[in-house]
Each structure stands twice: as structure tokens, then as C-alpha cells.
Amino acid sequence: MEVYEDDGNVVLFDATNPLAWVEASRTVRLADVL
């Protein structure tokens, strides 16, 4: 798993399959789910 920041948002992606994008209808805070 790789992470980068874009315009104040944290983006997580699979480094072994960088073309496997996931689209979400809403955002969630990591602190709320961990």
C-alpha cells in the first residue's frame, strides 16, 4: 500500500497494481475506522 497527499487529501493505492482505482461516493476519516 502506498500513500500520497493531494490538495490536502490523503490517497491510498495498491503499489503492485497502480491501475486498480477505487471510486467512493464519500470520504471517511481513518481515525473513525481504525
N, C-alpha and C positions, 0 to 999 in steps of 0.2 A: 504494500500500500504506500502510495506517495501522497504528499500534501503540498499544496502551494496556496498562496494568498492572492486574490484578485479583487481589487477595488474594495478592500475591507472584508471580503468574504473568504472563508477557508474552503478549498476544493480538495476532495479526496478522490484518488483514482487508482486503478489497478495498473501498476507499472509493467506487469507481464502481458497485459492486453490493453494498451492505452486507447484503443478504438472502441472499447466497450463502455460507452457512455450511458449513464442512467439519468433520466429526466424525472424531476419531482415536482409535484404541484404545490408543495410548501416546504419551508425550511424548518429544521429543528435544531435546538442547541445541543451540542454534545453533552454538556453537563446535565441536561434533562433526561438523557437516555442511558448514560453510563452510571 
